[in-house]
Amino acid sequence: MYFLLFYEKAPAYAERQIPWQTAHREHVMAAATQGALLLAGSLENPTDGSALLIFRADTSAVAEAFALADPYVIQGVISRWWIRPWDVVAGSLVHANAETPKK
């Protein structure tokens, strides 16, 4: 199953994120290396302070645990976040790895 983690960045996030950027990126890379995090990045055009992370896991708990441990969330760089399940029916990633990564 796929889960979308939406981030809404706090006002003045560009300045606020600087002290936590390295720790946040390490957190992102660790989740990607473990296999549950497939893609992550800020949304562009317009650059409105939104970001999207795509997880593949058995439950939304994986995405929720990621957000709760993210330095950006802990330090208030992210003002709001939410998770939505995504019912993917087609695409190259759907059949690339038929088994869901373990938690």
KADA-V384615 format. One record per pair of residues at least 12 apart in sequence whose C-alpha atoms are under 6 Angstrom apart, sorted by the first residue. I is the first residue (numbers start at 1). J is the second residue. D is the distance in whole Angstrom. If there is no record, write none. Layout:
i;j;d
I;J;D
I;J;D
//
This chain:
i;j;d
1;56;6
1;57;6
1;58;6
2;55;6
2;56;5
2;86;5
3;54;6
3;55;5
3;84;6
3;85;4
3;86;5
4;53;6
4;54;5
4;83;6
4;84;5
5;52;6
5;53;5
5;82;6
5;83;5
6;51;6
6;52;5
6;81;5
6;82;5
7;50;6
7;51;5
7;81;5
8;49;6
8;50;5
8;78;6
8;79;6
8;80;5
9;49;5
9;77;6
9;78;4
9;79;5
10;77;5
10;78;5
10;79;5
13;77;6
17;77;6
24;71;5
36;55;5
36;56;5
36;57;6
36;101;6
37;54;6
37;55;4
38;54;6
38;55;6
39;53;6
39;54;5
40;52;6
40;53;4
57;100;6
//
